[in-house]
């Protein structure tokens, strides 16, 4: 209710920050050089050791960070379901403190419970900071900083496509590092990633429109 009231004027009408993009929000950054940003909040989920993006989702309405964890893990689970891997542990910052009940199947690790963590878990928790340069590369090198697609659906597509471009560049680096024998395996992973991306986009279309999408049925083998 408090966030809803912040988005309204004194007369009770919704605030309009951009004529061409009514869905834009005023997001408080809390930084001296950039106290506010106008846009849409995007959640990023990556693997812990290698930094491969497994989830990128736009959240409209400027929700609290902790309230986006369930939806973010849901997307990551859908995208990785063909690999047989499900998220079991999530390493996050203190913005996700107190939302363990929303994800009972996933263990949430953050600095708020540092005394209850083992030495190995404390070491892995430091890897959470690797998400910050990843977000910087998405904004600077993959055009995440500005969306040219229209509407809320365009924001969702833009976030996924930027993450896909990052993963393709990640695969090319691994090919250059490990040589030609790695090419076949990387190509198969890329094909699987594209198939999972198409499946998730079809599921998003079904959720938004409320109808059954033909591409979703074909992907499921119906």
C-alpha positions as CSV (number, residue, x, y, z in Angstrom):
1,X,0.0,0.0,0.0
2,X,2.9,2.4,0.8
3,X,4.5,1.8,-2.6
4,X,1.1,2.3,-4.3
5,X,0.6,5.6,-2.6
6,X,4.1,6.8,-3.7
7,X,3.1,6.2,-7.3
8,X,0.1,8.5,-7.0
9,X,-0.2,12.3,-6.9
10,X,-2.0,14.3,-4.3
11,X,-5.3,13.9,-6.3
12,X,-4.9,10.1,-6.3
13,X,-4.1,9.8,-10.0
14,X,-1.1,7.6,-11.0
15,X,2.2,9.4,-11.6
16,X,3.4,9.6,-15.1
17,X,7.2,9.8,-15.5
18,X,7.4,9.4,-19.3
19,X,4.8,9.9,-22.0
20,X,6.2,7.2,-24.3
21,X,6.6,4.7,-21.5
22,X,3.9,4.9,-18.8
23,X,5.2,1.8,-17.1
24,X,8.5,3.6,-16.0
25,X,9.1,3.9,-12.3
26,X,11.2,6.2,-10.2
27,X,13.6,3.8,-8.4
28,X,15.6,5.0,-5.4
29,X,19.3,4.0,-5.9
30,X,20.6,5.4,-2.6
31,X,23.9,6.6,-4.2
32,X,25.2,10.1,-4.0
33,X,26.2,10.3,-7.6
34,X,22.9,8.8,-8.8
35,X,20.1,9.0,-6.2
36,X,17.3,8.0,-8.5
37,X,16.8,6.1,-11.8
38,X,13.8,6.1,-14.0
39,X,13.1,2.7,-15.5
40,X,12.0,-0.8,-14.6
41,X,13.7,-3.1,-12.0
42,X,15.3,-6.2,-13.4
43,X,16.4,-9.3,-11.4
44,X,19.4,-11.3,-12.5
45,X,20.3,-14.9,-11.4
46,X,23.6,-16.4,-12.3
47,X,25.6,-19.6,-11.5
48,X,27.8,-19.3,-8.5
49,X,31.2,-20.4,-9.9
50,X,31.2,-19.5,-13.6
51,X,28.8,-16.5,-13.8
52,X,26.5,-17.8,-16.5
53,X,23.1,-16.1,-16.4
54,X,20.3,-18.5,-15.7
55,X,17.5,-16.0,-15.2
56,X,16.7,-12.4,-16.2
57,X,13.3,-11.0,-15.4
58,X,11.7,-7.5,-15.4
59,X,9.6,-6.6,-12.4
60,X,7.1,-3.7,-12.9
61,X,5.7,-1.7,-10.0
62,X,9.0,-1.2,-8.3
63,X,8.6,-4.1,-5.8
64,X,10.8,-4.7,-2.8
65,X,13.9,-6.8,-3.7
66,X,13.0,-9.6,-1.4
67,X,9.6,-10.0,-2.9
68,X,11.1,-10.8,-6.3
69,X,13.0,-13.9,-5.2
70,X,10.3,-16.4,-5.7
71,X,9.5,-15.3,-9.2
72,X,13.2,-15.1,-10.1
73,X,13.8,-18.7,-8.9
74,X,10.7,-19.8,-10.7
75,X,12.1,-18.5,-14.0
76,X,15.5,-20.0,-13.4
77,X,13.9,-23.4,-12.6
78,X,11.9,-23.3,-15.9
79,X,14.9,-22.4,-18.0
80,X,17.1,-25.2,-16.5
81,X,14.5,-27.9,-16.3
82,X,15.8,-29.8,-19.4
83,X,19.3,-30.0,-17.7
84,X,17.9,-31.8,-14.7
85,X,19.3,-29.1,-12.4
86,X,17.2,-27.1,-9.9
87,X,18.3,-24.2,-7.7
88,X,19.0,-25.5,-4.3
89,X,20.9,-22.6,-2.6
90,X,20.5,-18.9,-3.3
91,X,23.3,-16.5,-2.2
92,X,21.9,-13.0,-1.9
93,X,22.5,-9.6,-0.2
94,X,20.6,-8.3,2.8
95,X,17.8,-7.0,0.6
96,X,16.5,-10.5,0.6
97,X,16.5,-10.9,4.3
98,X,13.4,-12.4,5.9
99,X,11.9,-14.0,2.8
100,X,12.9,-17.6,3.4
101,X,9.2,-18.6,3.8
102,X,8.6,-17.6,0.2
103,X,11.1,-20.2,-1.1
104,X,10.9,-23.2,1.3
105,X,12.6,-25.5,-1.2
106,X,15.7,-23.3,-1.6
107,X,18.2,-22.5,1.1
108,X,18.7,-18.7,1.3
109,X,22.2,-17.5,2.4
110,X,23.0,-13.9,3.2
111,X,25.1,-11.9,5.7
112,X,22.3,-11.7,8.1
113,X,22.9,-15.2,9.3
114,X,26.7,-15.1,9.1
115,X,27.2,-16.8,12.5
116,X,25.3,-19.9,11.5
117,X,27.2,-20.4,8.3
118,X,30.1,-22.8,7.8
119,X,33.5,-21.7,6.6
120,X,32.8,-23.1,3.2
121,X,29.5,-21.2,3.0
122,X,31.2,-17.9,4.1
123,X,33.7,-18.4,1.3
124,X,31.0,-19.0,-1.3
125,X,29.0,-16.0,0.0
126,X,31.9,-13.7,-1.1
127,X,31.2,-14.9,-4.7
128,X,27.9,-13.1,-4.5
129,X,29.8,-9.9,-5.2
130,X,30.6,-11.2,-8.7
131,X,27.0,-10.3,-9.7
132,X,27.9,-6.6,-9.6
133,X,30.4,-6.5,-12.5
134,X,28.1,-8.9,-14.4
135,X,25.3,-6.3,-14.1
136,X,27.8,-3.6,-15.2
137,X,28.7,-5.6,-18.4
138,X,25.0,-6.1,-19.1
139,X,24.4,-2.3,-19.0
140,X,27.6,-1.2,-20.8
141,X,28.2,-4.0,-23.3
142,X,24.7,-5.6,-23.9
143,X,22.4,-2.5,-23.9
144,X,20.6,-3.3,-20.7
145,X,20.8,0.4,-19.8
146,X,18.2,1.5,-22.3
147,X,15.2,-0.5,-23.7
148,X,13.9,0.3,-27.1
149,X,11.0,-2.1,-27.0
150,X,7.5,-0.9,-26.2
151,X,5.4,-1.7,-23.1
152,X,5.8,-4.1,-20.3
153,X,6.2,-7.1,-22.6
154,X,9.0,-5.3,-24.4
155,X,10.8,-4.8,-21.1
156,X,10.5,-8.5,-20.3
157,X,11.8,-9.4,-23.7
158,X,14.6,-6.9,-23.5
159,X,15.9,-8.3,-20.2
160,X,16.0,-11.9,-21.6
161,X,17.6,-10.9,-24.9
162,X,20.4,-8.9,-23.1
163,X,21.1,-12.0,-20.9
164,X,21.1,-14.2,-24.0
165,X,23.7,-12.0,-25.6
166,X,25.9,-12.1,-22.5
167,X,25.7,-15.9,-22.4
168,X,26.6,-16.1,-26.1
169,X,29.7,-14.0,-25.5
170,X,30.5,-16.2,-22.5
171,X,30.4,-19.3,-24.6
172,X,32.6,-17.7,-27.3
173,X,35.2,-16.9,-24.5
174,X,35.1,-20.5,-23.4
175,X,35.6,-21.8,-27.0
176,X,38.6,-19.5,-27.4
177,X,40.0,-20.7,-24.0
178,X,39.5,-24.4,-24.4
179,X,39.9,-24.8,-28.2
180,X,38.0,-26.7,-30.9
181,X,37.0,-29.8,-28.9
182,X,34.9,-27.6,-26.8
183,X,33.0,-26.2,-29.8
184,X,30.6,-29.1,-30.3
185,X,29.6,-29.1,-26.6
186,X,29.2,-25.3,-26.5
187,X,27.0,-25.4,-29.7
188,X,24.7,-28.0,-28.2
189,X,24.4,-25.9,-25.0
190,X,23.6,-22.9,-27.1
191,X,20.9,-24.7,-29.0
192,X,19.4,-25.9,-25.7
193,X,19.5,-22.4,-24.3
194,X,17.7,-21.0,-27.3
195,X,15.0,-23.7,-27.0
196,X,14.5,-23.0,-23.3
197,X,14.3,-19.2,-24.1
198,X,11.6,-19.9,-26.6
199,X,9.7,-22.0,-24.1
200,X,9.9,-19.4,-21.4
201,X,8.7,-16.6,-23.8
202,X,5.8,-18.8,-24.9
203,X,4.9,-19.4,-21.3
204,X,5.1,-15.6,-20.6
205,X,2.8,-15.0,-23.5
206,X,0.3,-17.5,-22.2
207,X,0.4,-15.9,-18.7
208,X,-0.1,-12.4,-20.1
209,X,-2.9,-13.1,-22.6
210,X,-4.6,-15.9,-20.5
211,X,-4.8,-18.1,-23.6
212,X,-3.1,-21.2,-24.8
213,X,-0.1,-20.5,-27.1
214,X,0.4,-22.8,-30.0
215,X,4.2,-22.6,-29.8
216,X,4.0,-23.7,-26.1
217,X,2.1,-26.8,-27.1
218,X,4.6,-27.7,-29.8
219,X,7.5,-27.3,-27.4
220,X,5.8,-29.6,-24.9
221,X,5.3,-32.2,-27.7
222,X,1.4,-32.0,-27.7
